Amino acid sequence: MDLLAALGIHPGDCVAVAGAGGKTTLCWRLVQALAARDARAVFTTTTKIWRPAEGVFDRLHIGPIADFAPALDAADPWRTACLASAVEGALDPTPVGDAGMPTVQTKLAGFAPSAICALKPSTRALRISILVEADGARGLCIKAPGEDEPVIPDCADVVCVLANLDAIGQPLDARVAHRVERVAHLTQTPPGSAITPALIIALLLHPEGGLKGIPLGARTVAVLTQRNEREPHPDARQIMAALHARGFDRAVTIAPRASQPVLSCA
């Protein structure tokens, strides 16, 4: 199935992406999928992101988000744009290793959710999607949100919550999980124990875990990621069924870097 169809995303939607296990890669794939449909997409964040490499986006805007508004209806044929409020620290053109989107070792600061929502009426009218990376996970497989996370705009139409199935069978420690003690508390699992499908389900369904901070009325998608590009993880269907039955509108398993990323849907 097509990635946009699997996630239930339409041109003009505001999509927030939270959790762990490939948020930036998913946002990049969605940007590419929308551009391939001759639609336009804006990528931004409410936290921080790596700076895209030169030429990755048609437009790279750094400054107040309101200053980008005139470009929305500009005559030039841009399809993709990355928006940030400021550059953090010195510029460093060194590529980020193993990144799902071509990026460099320079951090960009994002915007307050209210600023993104102020832009949305214009983007929706023009069928321009906004893709928002709404928290950080330090490149790990699973996470529990911090006290102030995720930072999801109230205007989000779709919220995708990620977890990486490659965590299953590994010990619950800092090599795999962001905020180990918090994950352990939410899932009632001792640190160091093997990560199980039940832990993934409990973490994503917990109101202080995967379901935290989701705006009323937003469509929810549990996105299970994995490195294997050929077939779903053996536990994927069990986990998807539980997530779909108990809290999420959709559940999808994807290999984010595969040419055809969607592996299974529920």
C-alpha positions in Angstrom: 0.0 0.0 0.0 1.0 3.6 -0.6 2.6 5.3 2.5 0.2 8.2 2.5 -2.9 5.9 2.1 -1.6 3.6 4.8 -1.3 6.4 7.3 -4.5 8.1 6.2 -2.7 11.4 5.2 -4.2 13.8 2.7 -2.7 16.9 1.1 -3.3 19.9 3.4 -3.1 17.8 6.6 -1.0 18.9 9.6 0.8 15.7 10.7 2.7 15.5 14.0 5.2 12.7 14.4 6.3 11.6 17.9 7.8 8.6 19.6 11.1 6.8 18.6 12.5 4.8 15.8 12.6 6.9 12.7 10.6 10.2 13.0 12.9 12.2 10.7 13.1 9.4 8.2 9.3 9.1 8.1 8.8 12.9 7.7 11.3 12.8 4.8 9.5 9.9 3.1 6.2 11.7 3.5 7.7 14.9 2.0 8.8 12.8 -1.0 5.5 11.0 -1.3 3.6 14.3 -1.3 5.9 15.9 -3.8 5.5 12.8 -6.1 1.8 13.5 -6.1 2.5 17.1 -7.2 1.5 18.3 -3.8 3.5 20.6 -1.5 4.9 19.9 1.9 6.5 21.9 4.7 8.7 20.1 7.3 9.3 21.8 10.7 9.5 21.0 14.4 8.3 22.1 17.8 11.7 21.0 19.3 15.0 20.7 17.4 16.1 19.0 14.2 19.3 18.4 12.2 19.7 21.0 9.4 18.9 19.4 6.0 21.9 19.2 3.7 22.1 21.8 0.9 19.6 21.3 -1.8 17.5 18.6 0.0 14.5 21.0 0.2 13.4 23.5 -2.5 13.2 26.1 0.3 15.1 26.4 3.6 13.6 29.2 5.6 15.2 30.2 8.9 13.4 32.9 10.9 9.9 33.8 12.0 7.4 31.4 10.6 5.1 34.4 9.6 7.8 35.6 7.3 7.4 32.4 5.2 3.7 33.1 4.6 4.1 35.1 1.4 6.0 32.2 -0.1 3.0 29.9 0.3 1.3 31.5 -2.7 4.4 32.5 -4.5 4.7 32.0 -8.3 7.9 29.9 -8.2 7.2 26.2 -8.4 8.6 25.0 -5.0 7.3 21.7 -3.7 9.2 21.1 -0.5 10.3 23.5 2.3 12.0 23.2 5.7 11.2 25.8 8.3 13.1 26.6 11.5 13.2 29.6 13.8 17.0 29.8 14.3 20.3 28.0 13.9 21.8 26.7 17.2 25.5 27.2 17.5 28.1 27.3 14.7 27.4 25.8 11.3 28.9 22.4 10.7 28.6 20.9 7.2 29.6 17.4 8.4 27.0 14.9 7.3 25.0 13.1 10.1 25.9 9.4 9.9 23.1 6.9 9.2 20.5 9.6 8.8 17.3 8.8 7.0 17.2 12.4 5.6 20.4 14.0 4.3 21.4 16.2 7.2 24.4 18.0 8.6 25.8 18.4 12.1 24.0 21.7 12.7 20.9 21.9 14.9 17.8 24.0 14.0 15.3 25.3 16.6 11.6 25.0 15.8 8.5 26.9 16.6 5.9 27.1 19.3 2.8 25.0 18.4 0.7 28.2 18.2 2.9 29.6 15.5 2.4 26.5 13.4 -1.3 26.6 14.0 -1.4 30.3 12.9 0.1 29.2 9.5 -2.3 26.3 9.0 -5.3 28.1 7.6 -3.2 29.3 4.7 -1.6 25.9 4.1 -4.9 24.0 4.3 -6.5 26.4 1.8 -3.6 25.7 -0.6 -3.5 22.0 0.2 0.0 22.2 1.6 0.8 19.6 4.2 2.7 20.5 7.4 4.9 17.7 8.8 5.9 18.4 12.4 8.6 16.5 14.4 7.2 16.8 17.8 9.8 15.3 20.2 13.3 13.8 20.3 14.5 10.3 21.1 18.3 10.4 20.6 18.1 7.9 17.8 16.9 5.1 20.1 14.2 2.5 19.4 11.6 3.3 22.0 10.9 6.2 24.4 8.7 7.5 27.1 7.7 11.2 26.8 9.4 13.7 29.1 7.3 16.0 31.3 7.0 18.6 28.5 6.7 16.1 25.6 5.5 15.6 23.1 4.9 19.1 21.8 2.0 18.5 19.4 0.2 21.5 17.9 -3.5 21.6 18.7 -4.2 21.9 15.0 -2.7 18.5 14.1 -5.0 16.5 11.9 -3.0 13.3 12.2 -0.6 12.1 15.0 1.8 9.3 14.2 3.4 7.6 17.2 6.5 5.5 16.4 8.2 2.6 18.1 10.9 0.4 16.5 10.2 -3.4 16.6 14.0 -4.1 16.5 13.9 -3.4 20.3 12.0 -6.6 20.9 14.3 -9.2 22.6 16.8 -6.6 23.7 17.3 -5.5 27.3 15.4 -2.5 28.5 18.4 -0.2 29.0 19.9 3.1 27.7 21.2 1.5 24.5 17.7 0.9 23.3 15.3 3.1 25.3 15.2 6.8 25.9 14.2 7.4 29.6 14.6 3.8 30.7 13.2 4.4 34.2 10.1 6.1 32.8 9.5 3.3 30.3 9.9 0.8 33.1 7.4 2.7 35.3 4.8 3.1 32.6 5.0 -0.6 31.5 5.6 -2.1 34.9 8.7 -3.8 33.6 12.0 -3.9 35.6 15.0 -2.2 33.8 17.2 -4.8 32.2 14.4 -7.1 31.4 13.9 -8.3 27.8 11.6 -6.0 25.8 8.5 -7.9 24.7 5.6 -7.2 22.4 3.5 -6.6 25.6 5.9 -3.9 26.6 5.6 -2.1 23.2 1.8 -2.4 23.4 1.6 -1.1 27.0 4.0 1.8 26.2 2.1 3.0 23.2 -1.3 2.7 24.7 -0.4 4.4 28.0 -2.0 7.9 28.4 1.4 9.1 29.6 3.2 7.2 26.9 2.2 6.9 23.2 -1.2 8.5 23.7 0.1 11.5 25.6 -0.7 15.0 24.3 -2.8 14.0 21.3 -5.3 16.8 20.4 -9.0 16.0 20.6 -10.2 15.0 17.2 -6.8 14.1 15.7 -6.6 10.8 13.8 -4.1 8.5 15.5 -1.7 6.2 13.8 0.7 3.7 15.6 3.7 3.4 13.3 5.9 0.3 14.0 9.3 0.6 12.3 11.9 -2.0 11.5 15.1 -2.4 9.5 14.1 -5.6 7.7 12.7 -4.4 4.4 11.1 -7.7 3.1 8.6 -8.9 5.7 7.0 -7.7 8.9 8.6 -8.5 12.3 7.1 -11.8 13.6 5.3 -9.9 16.3 4.1 -7.0 14.2 0.6 -8.3 13.5 -0.1 -9.1 17.1 1.0 -5.7 18.2 -0.8 -3.9 15.5 -4.1 -5.7 16.3 -3.9 -4.7 20.0 -3.0 -1.1 19.2 -5.8 -0.8 16.7 -8.4 -2.4 18.9 -7.5 -0.4 22.1 -6.5 3.1 21.2 -5.3 3.9 17.7 -7.4 4.6 14.6 -4.7 2.8 12.5 -1.6 0.7 13.0 1.0 0.2 10.4 4.4 -1.6 10.1 6.9 0.0 7.9 10.5 -0.2 6.8 11.2 3.5 6.6 14.1 3.3 4.2 12.7 0.7 1.8 11.7 1.6 -1.7 8.2 0.3 -0.8 8.1 1.1 3.0 4.6 -0.2 4.0 4.8 -3.9 5.1 1.5 -4.4 6.9 -1.6 -2.5 8.1 -4.4 -2.9 10.7 
